[in-house]
Amino acid sequence: MPSILEAITNRSSKRAYLPKPVPKEIQEKILNAAAMTPSGANMQPWVVYAISDKDVLQNIGDAIIEKMNSGVEHDQFIQYYPLKWKNPYKKRRIETGVGLYTLMEVDRKDVEKRRQMWHDNFRWFGASTVFFVFTDKDLIDNAQGALIDCGAYMQSLMLSAKEFGLDTCPQGSTTEYGKVVADVLNIPENLALLYSVVIGYADENAKINSYQPSRVPLEDNIIFI
Ligand SMILES: Cc1cc2nc3c(=O)[nH]c(=O)nc-3n(C[C@H](O)[C@H](O)[C@H](O)COP(=O)(O)O)c2cc1C
């Protein structure tokens, strides 16, 4: 069993999975653990659709890819990435992207291959379970606290998964098409998709899963006083 520090430091986003399903009992254990995530006033503002139905996942992916192919860049409830990238975030984003494409030997100009790799998000990297995390629109329209709570919830899901030998990939790519996901699932009107987390048994032989981008040294973003 990994220690807490091991689980945190060894977790990394995995982008290739075996088709092996994640048993519902294990999903429930992970969701029960993540339910203990603290939230302001104990609001527990997350609502999760834990989807393992192949057809439903296929339909969501198809609908997103169709939307993308029609030229729609996003159809979302929240804007996750900055509209204008500035440093140091721009530099970190570029370094992380370049690192991944270099490892996978994808040329910077190979737009088609890059697009295909992005589409892999909507094929759930071959995994058979995806958690789609929604919150109540009323909690994010004039306030932002629920976003903090649901962010902490994301990390709880990902770390709990490690306990069962499972890996994950958080997805802001679905955030960008949150309304498409909502349409396919026919979710209640009050909910907004924040993100999804792909969960499954990582393919240890897949080169892409060896990617582990580094972090900046503490002096870059920690101020001790
Ligand atoms: C909110 C959020 C959204 C993300 N969206 C995606 C995504 O759509 N597709 C993807 O492949 N990775 C996505 N990632 C993974 C990040 O690229 C990754 O966490 C970061 O590069 C650090 O790498 P690591 O998770 O392997 O440590 C996302 C991560 C977070 C926290």
The ligand as an SDF file (V2000), in Angstrom:
LIG
                    3D

 31 33  0  0  0  0  0  0  0  0999 V2000
   -7.9610   20.3870  -14.1410 C   0  0  0  0  0  0  0  0  0  0  0  0
   -7.0600   19.5780  -15.0200 C   0  0  0  0  0  0  0  0  0  0  0  0
   -7.3860   19.3690  -16.3330 C   0  0  0  0  0  0  0  0  0  0  0  0
   -6.5870   18.5830  -17.1620 C   0  0  0  0  0  0  0  0  0  0  0  0
   -6.9980   18.2770  -18.4250 N   0  0  0  0  0  0  0  0  0  0  0  0
   -6.3230   17.3600  -19.1430 C   0  0  0  0  0  0  0  0  0  0  0  0
   -6.8570   16.8800  -20.3700 C   0  0  0  0  0  0  0  0  0  0  0  0
   -7.9330   17.2710  -20.8170 O   0  0  0  0  0  0  0  0  0  0  0  0
   -6.1490   15.9400  -21.0560 N   0  0  0  0  0  0  0  0  0  0  0  0
   -4.9600   15.4570  -20.6050 C   0  0  0  0  0  0  0  0  0  0  0  0
   -4.3710   14.6100  -21.2670 O   0  0  0  0  0  0  0  0  0  0  0  0
   -4.4290   15.8930  -19.4210 N   0  0  0  0  0  0  0  0  0  0  0  0
   -5.0950   16.8060  -18.6860 C   0  0  0  0  0  0  0  0  0  0  0  0
   -4.6270   17.2120  -17.4610 N   0  0  0  0  0  0  0  0  0  0  0  0
   -3.3620   16.6500  -16.9530 C   0  0  0  0  0  0  0  0  0  0  0  0
   -2.2550   17.6850  -16.8770 C   0  0  0  0  0  0  0  0  0  0  0  0
   -1.7040   17.8850  -18.1470 O   0  0  0  0  0  0  0  0  0  0  0  0
   -1.2300   17.1560  -15.8920 C   0  0  0  0  0  0  0  0  0  0  0  0
   -1.8220   17.0520  -14.6190 O   0  0  0  0  0  0  0  0  0  0  0  0
    0.0070   18.0290  -15.7680 C   0  0  0  0  0  0  0  0  0  0  0  0
    0.6900   18.0970  -16.9880 O   0  0  0  0  0  0  0  0  0  0  0  0
    0.9550   17.4820  -14.7140 C   0  0  0  0  0  0  0  0  0  0  0  0
    1.2720   16.1310  -15.0090 O   0  0  0  0  0  0  0  0  0  0  0  0
    0.9330   14.9230  -14.0570 P   0  0  0  0  0  0  0  0  0  0  0  0
   -0.5530   14.9100  -13.7840 O   0  0  0  0  0  0  0  0  0  0  0  0
    1.3340   13.7020  -14.8480 O   0  0  0  0  0  0  0  0  0  0  0  0
    1.7070   15.1020  -12.8100 O   0  0  0  0  0  0  0  0  0  0  0  0
   -5.3930   18.0310  -16.6430 C   0  0  0  0  0  0  0  0  0  0  0  0
   -5.0420   18.2930  -15.3140 C   0  0  0  0  0  0  0  0  0  0  0  0
   -5.8680   19.0270  -14.5050 C   0  0  0  0  0  0  0  0  0  0  0  0
   -5.5060   19.2110  -13.0570 C   0  0  0  0  0  0  0  0  0  0  0  0
  1  2  1  0
  2  3  1  0
  2 30  2  0
  3  4  2  0
  4  5  1  0
  4 28  1  0
  5  6  2  0
  6  7  1  0
  6 13  1  0
  7  8  2  0
  7  9  1  0
  9 10  1  0
 10 11  2  0
 10 12  1  0
 12 13  2  0
 13 14  1  0
 14 15  1  0
 14 28  1  0
 15 16  1  0
 16 17  1  0
 16 18  1  0
 18 19  1  0
 18 20  1  0
 20 21  1  0
 20 22  1  0
 22 23  1  0
 23 24  1  0
 24 25  2  0
 24 26  1  0
 24 27  1  0
 28 29  2  0
 29 30  1  0
 30 31  1  0
M  END
$$$$
